[in-house]
Amino acid sequence: MTPQARGRWWWLGPAASVTIFVASIAVLYVILQEIDSAKVLAALAETGRDKLLLAFGFTVLSYLLLTFYDALALKRLGLSIPYRTTALGSYTSFSISFTLGFPLVTAGTVRYWIYSGRGVRTAEVAKITVIVGLTFWLGMAAVLGVALTYSADSLAGLARTTPPIMQAIGAAILAIVVGYLIWVAGGERAIEVRGWRLELPGAWMSFGQILIGAADVCAAAAVLYVLLPAGHGLAFEAFLAIYVFACVVGIASHLPGGVGAFEAVMLIGLAHLPREPVLSALLLFRLIYYIAPFVLSLMLLGLYEVGKRLSARPR
């Protein structure tokens, strides 16, 4: 597509985001009209300690896996950063961008704040952010493809379609992931945008990206899965497909944390369950996986800045 053509169609992306946002809010509004708030509060109060501990445990696991996103990116760029710095940069950038949205800006800014003290330049921070994003999407695609293929029977009933269609969609997604691996295995591959160049990870590192990304997506999904009402009868594999699709819609809406859009898709995908307990689980998920890590990140960044200033003072 020529630059002139791209200029004419610049509005398609924002228009799609606004459409998803409006549709999600409208669907969520209609669903919430049928929900008894007293039942939601009762479901919140009845959530057992074991469920909360499991949810916090999977949250810790997910954010731990996220640190390896940055570790892989730094390794690809040949940058040697201590793991404690990598973990701080990864954890704070992800938790803040998850809550505030606009990851290229928010996550990139936080990473520069942490990594620049180790000599990492602005252009390298941009490359880290792109490689991290690639890890995330490869993991999401792999999980969605496997879930659709493996749980086609369960998902077909929820989506009101046939298992072969679900399997075909899953196989197509997996074919894209495998095709990408074959492509990067064929030689040095790079992305070039207006003079900015990024050499993509090779086949083995890309395979590692897929494994880490998939494990992280499964851990994050498990946070919400363990909070669902008991006796829901939904296999984790089928739940994964609903969760990933909800995440994609939430990201496409460009809302901070996909708030509203994510919940709307989850409530529709889990429509066979009582809505009040599901909404209770979604509220707890938002608090445990997004809000609590966000608050902790602000505290860690504050301590990091204080420590940096104290160490810079002359003795």
WOWOKA-V437524 format. One record per pair of residues at least 12 apart in sequence whose C-alpha atoms are under 10 Angstrom apart, sorted by the first residue. I is the first residue (numbers start at 1). J is the second residue. D is the distance in whole Angstrom. If there is no record, write none. Layout:
i: {I	I}
j: {J	J}
d: {D	D}
//
This chain:
i: {13	14	14	14	16	16	17	17	17	17	17	17	17	18	18	18	18	19	19	20	20	20	20	20	20	20	21	21	21	21	21	21	21	21	21	21	22	22	22	23	23	23	24	24	24	24	24	24	24	24	24	24	24	25	25	25	25	25	26	26	26	27	27	27	27	27	27	27	28	28	28	28	28	28	28	28	29	29	30	31	31	31	31	31	32	32	32	32	32	34	34	35	35	35	35	36	36	37	37	37	38	39	39	39	39	39	40	40	40	40	40	40	40	40	41	41	41	41	42	42	42	43	43	43	43	43	43	43	44	44	44	44	44	44	44	44	45	46	46	46	47	47	47	47	47	47	47	48	50	50	51	51	51	51	51	51	52	52	52	52	52	52	53	53	54	54	54	54	54	54	55	55	55	55	55	55	55	55	55	55	55	55	55	56	56	56	56	56	57	57	57	58	58	58	58	58	58	58	58	58	58	59	59	59	59	59	59	59	59	59	59	59	59	60	60	60	60	60	61	61	61	61	61	62	62	62	62	62	62	62	62	62	62	62	62	63	63	63	63	63	63	63	63	63	63	63	64	64	64	64	65	65	65	65	65	65	65	65	65	65	66	66	66	66	66	66	66	66	66	66	66	66	67	67	67	67	67	67	67	67	67	67	67	67	67	68	68	68	68	68	68	68	68	68	68	68	69	69	69	69	69	69	69	69	69	69	69	69	69	69	69	69	70	70	70	70	70	70	70	70	70	70	70	70	70	71	71	71	71	71	71	72	72	72	72	72	72	72	72	72	72	73	73	73	73	73	73	73	73	73	73	73	73	73	73	73	74	74	74	74	74	74	74	74	75	75	75	76	76	76	76	76	76	76	76	77	77	77	77	77	77	77	77	79	79	79	79	80	80	80	81	81	81	81	82	85	85	85	85	86	86	86	88	88	88	88	88	88	88	88	89	89	89	89	89	89	89	89	89	89	90	90	90	90	90	90	91	91	91	91	91	91	91	91	92	92	92	92	92	92	92	92	92	92	92	92	92	93	93	93	93	93	93	93	93	93	93	93	93	94	94	94	94	94	94	94	94	94	95	95	95	95	95	95	95	95	95	95	95	95	96	96	96	96	96	96	96	96	96	96	96	97	97	97	97	97	97	98	98	98	98	98	98	98	98	98	98	99	99	99	99	99	99	99	99	99	99	99	99	100	100	100	100	100	100	100	101	101	101	101	101	101	101	102	102	102	102	102	103	103	103	103	104	104	104	104	105	105	107	107	107	108	108	108	108	108	108	108	109	109	109	110	110	111	111	111	111	112	112	112	113	113	113	114	114	114	117	123	123	123	124	126	126	127	127	127	127	127	128	130	130	131	131	131	131	131	131	132	132	133	134	134	134	134	134	134	135	135	135	135	135	135	135	135	135	135	136	136	136	136	136	136	136	137	137	137	137	137	137	137	138	138	138	138	138	138	138	138	138	138	138	138	139	139	139	139	139	139	139	139	139	139	139	139	139	140	140	140	140	140	140	140	140	140	140	140	140	140	141	141	141	141	141	141	141	141	141	142	142	142	142	142	142	142	142	142	142	142	142	143	143	143	143	143	143	143	143	143	143	143	143	143	143	144	144	144	144	144	144	144	144	144	144	144	144	144	144	144	145	145	145	145	145	145	145	145	145	145	145	145	145	146	146	146	146	146	146	146	146	146	147	147	147	147	147	147	147	147	147	147	147	148	148	148	148	148	148	148	148	148	148	148	148	148	148	148	149	149	149	149	149	149	149	149	149	149	149	149	149	149	149	150	150	150	150	150	150	151	151	151	151	151	151	151	151	151	151	151	152	152	152	152	152	152	152	152	152	152	153	153	153	154	154	154	154	154	154	155	155	155	155	155	155	155	155	156	158	158	158	158	158	158	158	159	159	159	170	177	177	177	178	180	180	181	181	181	181	181	181	181	181	182	182	183	183	184	184	184	184	184	184	184	185	185	185	185	185	186	186	187	187	188	188	188	188	189	189	217	217	217	217	218	218	218	218	218	220	220	220	220	221	221	221	221	221	221	221	221	221	222	222	222	222	223	223	223	223	223	223	223	224	224	224	224	224	224	224	224	224	224	224	225	225	225	225	225	225	226	226	227	227	227	227	227	227	227	227	228	228	228	228	228	228	228	228	228	229	229	229	229	229	229	229	229	230	231	232	232	232	232	233	234	234	234	239	239	239	241	242	242	242	242	242	242	243	243	243	243	243	244	244	245	245	245	245	246	246	246	246	246	246	246	246	246	246	247	247	247	247	247	247	248	248	248	249	249	249	249	249	250	250	250	250	257	257	257	259	262	263	263	263	263	263	264	266	266	266	267	267}
j: {252	252	253	254	252	253	249	250	251	252	253	254	255	252	253	254	255	252	253	249	250	252	253	254	255	261	249	250	252	253	254	255	258	259	260	261	253	260	261	253	261	264	249	250	253	258	259	260	261	262	263	264	265	259	260	261	263	264	260	261	264	260	261	263	264	265	267	268	260	261	262	263	264	265	267	268	260	264	264	264	267	268	271	275	264	267	275	276	279	275	276	274	275	276	279	275	276	276	279	280	276	275	276	277	279	280	275	276	277	278	279	280	281	283	276	277	279	280	276	277	280	229	276	277	278	279	280	281	227	276	277	279	280	281	283	284	280	229	277	280	227	228	229	277	280	281	284	227	226	227	223	224	225	226	227	228	223	226	227	284	285	288	223	226	222	223	224	225	226	227	219	220	221	222	223	224	225	226	227	284	285	288	289	223	285	288	289	292	219	222	223	216	218	219	220	221	222	223	224	226	289	216	219	220	221	222	223	224	285	288	289	290	293	219	220	223	289	293	215	216	219	220	223	212	213	215	216	217	218	219	220	221	222	223	289	87	90	91	92	94	95	216	219	220	289	293	87	90	91	216	87	90	91	212	213	214	215	216	217	219	87	90	91	94	132	135	136	212	213	215	216	217	83	84	85	86	87	88	89	90	91	92	94	132	212	83	86	87	90	132	135	208	209	212	213	216	86	87	90	128	129	131	132	133	134	135	136	208	209	212	213	216	83	86	87	89	90	91	111	128	129	131	132	133	135	83	86	87	90	128	132	128	131	132	135	201	205	206	208	209	212	124	125	127	128	129	130	131	132	133	134	135	200	201	205	209	86	120	124	125	127	128	131	132	128	201	205	127	128	131	199	200	201	202	205	124	127	128	131	198	199	200	201	118	119	120	124	118	119	120	115	118	119	120	118	114	115	117	118	111	114	115	110	111	114	115	297	300	301	304	107	108	110	111	112	113	114	115	297	301	107	110	111	114	129	132	107	110	111	293	294	296	297	300	107	110	111	114	293	294	295	296	297	298	299	300	301	106	107	108	109	110	111	112	113	114	129	294	297	106	107	108	110	111	290	293	294	297	107	257	289	290	291	292	293	294	295	296	297	298	110	256	257	290	291	293	294	295	296	297	298	109	110	256	257	290	294	251	255	256	257	258	289	290	291	293	294	255	256	257	258	259	286	289	290	291	293	294	295	254	255	256	257	258	290	294	251	254	255	256	257	258	259	251	254	255	256	257	129	133	254	256	126	129	130	133	126	129	125	126	129	122	125	126	127	128	129	130	122	125	126	125	301	125	126	128	129	124	125	126	125	301	305	301	304	305	308	196	197	198	198	196	198	196	197	198	199	200	198	198	200	198	199	200	201	206	209	209	213	213	200	201	206	209	210	213	205	206	207	208	209	210	211	212	213	214	209	210	212	213	214	216	217	177	209	210	213	214	217	248	174	176	177	180	206	207	209	210	211	212	213	214	177	207	208	209	210	211	212	213	214	215	216	217	218	210	213	214	215	216	217	218	240	241	244	245	247	248	170	173	174	176	177	210	213	214	244	170	173	174	175	176	177	178	210	211	213	214	217	170	173	174	210	211	213	214	215	217	218	237	240	241	244	169	170	171	173	174	214	217	237	238	240	241	242	243	244	245	166	167	168	169	170	171	172	173	174	175	176	177	241	167	170	171	173	174	237	238	240	241	166	167	170	236	237	238	239	240	241	242	244	163	165	166	167	168	169	170	171	173	174	237	238	240	241	242	163	164	165	166	167	168	169	170	171	172	173	174	237	238	241	163	166	167	170	237	238	163	166	167	170	235	236	237	238	239	240	241	164	165	166	167	168	169	170	237	238	241	166	167	238	166	234	235	237	238	239	167	234	237	238	239	241	242	269	238	238	242	268	269	270	271	272	242	268	269	241	206	207	210	207	203	206	201	202	203	204	205	206	207	210	202	203	202	203	200	201	202	203	204	205	206	201	202	203	204	206	202	203	202	203	200	201	202	203	201	202	240	243	244	247	236	237	240	243	244	240	243	285	289	236	239	240	241	242	243	244	247	285	236	239	240	243	281	282	284	285	286	288	289	239	243	278	281	282	283	284	285	286	288	289	239	240	243	281	282	285	281	285	277	278	280	281	282	283	284	285	270	273	277	278	279	280	281	282	285	273	274	275	276	277	278	280	281	277	273	270	272	273	274	273	270	272	273	266	269	270	269	265	266	267	268	269	270	262	263	265	266	269	262	266	262	265	266	269	258	261	262	263	264	265	266	267	268	269	259	261	262	263	265	266	261	262	265	261	262	263	264	265	262	263	264	265	286	290	291	286	282	278	279	282	283	286	279	278	279	282	279	282}
d: {9	10	9	9	8	8	9	10	9	6	5	6	9	9	7	9	10	10	8	7	9	7	5	9	10	8	9	9	9	5	8	8	9	10	8	7	9	10	9	10	8	9	9	9	9	10	10	6	5	8	9	6	8	10	6	7	10	8	10	10	9	9	9	10	6	9	10	9	7	8	10	7	5	9	8	9	9	9	10	8	8	9	10	9	10	10	9	9	9	9	9	9	7	6	9	9	7	8	10	10	9	9	6	8	10	9	8	5	6	9	7	6	9	10	8	9	10	7	9	9	9	9	7	5	9	9	6	8	10	9	8	9	6	8	9	8	9	10	10	10	8	9	9	9	9	9	9	9	9	10	9	10	10	6	6	9	9	8	7	9	10	9	10	10	9	7	10	10	7	9	9	9	10	7	4	7	9	6	7	9	8	7	8	7	10	7	8	10	9	10	8	9	9	5	7	9	6	6	9	9	9	9	7	6	9	9	6	10	9	7	6	9	9	9	9	10	9	9	9	8	7	8	10	10	10	8	5	7	8	5	6	9	9	9	9	9	8	6	10	8	8	8	9	9	9	9	8	9	8	9	10	10	10	7	8	10	7	6	9	9	8	7	7	8	9	10	9	8	8	10	7	10	9	10	10	7	5	8	8	5	6	10	9	10	10	9	8	8	8	9	10	10	9	7	9	10	10	10	8	9	9	8	5	9	9	7	8	10	7	7	8	10	10	7	8	8	6	9	10	7	8	8	6	10	9	8	7	8	9	9	9	9	8	8	9	9	8	9	8	8	10	10	10	8	5	8	9	6	6	10	10	9	10	8	10	9	9	10	9	9	9	7	9	10	10	10	10	10	9	9	9	8	6	9	8	8	8	8	10	9	9	10	9	9	9	8	9	9	10	10	8	7	9	9	9	7	8	10	9	9	8	8	10	9	8	10	9	8	9	9	9	10	7	5	8	8	6	7	10	9	9	9	7	9	10	10	10	10	10	8	9	10	7	10	8	7	8	9	8	8	10	8	5	8	10	8	8	7	4	7	8	5	6	10	10	9	10	9	8	9	6	10	9	9	10	9	9	9	9	10	9	7	8	9	6	5	9	9	7	9	8	10	10	9	9	8	6	9	10	7	8	10	9	8	8	10	9	10	10	7	5	8	9	7	9	10	8	9	5	5	9	9	10	10	6	7	9	7	10	10	8	5	7	10	10	9	9	7	6	4	6	8	10	9	7	8	7	9	9	9	10	9	8	7	8	9	10	10	10	10	7	9	7	7	10	9	6	10	9	9	10	10	9	7	9	9	8	9	6	9	10	9	9	9	9	9	9	8	10	10	9	10	9	9	9	6	9	10	10	9	10	9	10	8	8	10	9	9	9	10	9	10	9	8	9	9	10	8	10	9	5	6	9	8	6	9	8	8	9	5	8	9	8	10	9	9	8	9	10	10	10	10	7	9	8	9	7	5	9	9	7	8	9	10	10	7	5	7	7	4	4	8	8	7	9	8	7	6	10	9	7	9	10	10	7	9	9	9	9	6	7	9	7	9	9	8	9	9	7	6	10	9	7	9	7	9	9	7	10	9	10	9	9	10	9	6	9	8	8	9	7	8	8	9	7	10	8	8	9	10	9	10	7	5	9	9	6	8	9	8	9	7	4	6	8	5	5	9	10	9	8	9	6	8	9	7	8	10	9	9	10	9	7	9	5	6	8	6	5	9	10	9	9	6	6	9	7	5	8	9	10	8	7	9	6	9	9	9	10	7	4	8	8	5	7	10	10	9	10	10	10	10	9	8	9	7	8	9	9	8	10	8	9	6	5	9	10	9	7	8	5	6	9	10	9	10	8	10	8	9	9	10	8	8	9	7	10	10	10	10	6	9	8	8	9	10	10	9	9	7	8	9	8	10	10	8	10	10	10	9	10	9	9	10	8	6	8	10	7	7	10	10	7	9	8	8	7	5	6	9	10	8	9	6	5	8	9	9	8	8	9	7	8	7	10	8	8	8	9	8	10	9	9	7	10	9	10	9	9	8	9	8	7	10	10	6	8	10	10	8	9	9	10	9	10	9	7	10	8	8	10	9	9	7	7	10	8	6	9	9	9	8	9	9	8	10	9	9	10	9	8	8	5	8	10	8	8	10	9	7	6	9	8	6	8	10	8	8	10	10	6	7	9	8	10	10	9	9	7	9	9	9	10	10	10	9	9	10	8	7	10	9	6	8	8	10	8	7	9	10	10	9	8	9	10	9	7	5	8	8	5	6	10	10	9	10	9	6	9	9	9	9	8	10	6	7	10	10	8	5	9	9	9	9	8	10	9	9	10	8	7	9	10	10	9	9	8	7	9}
//
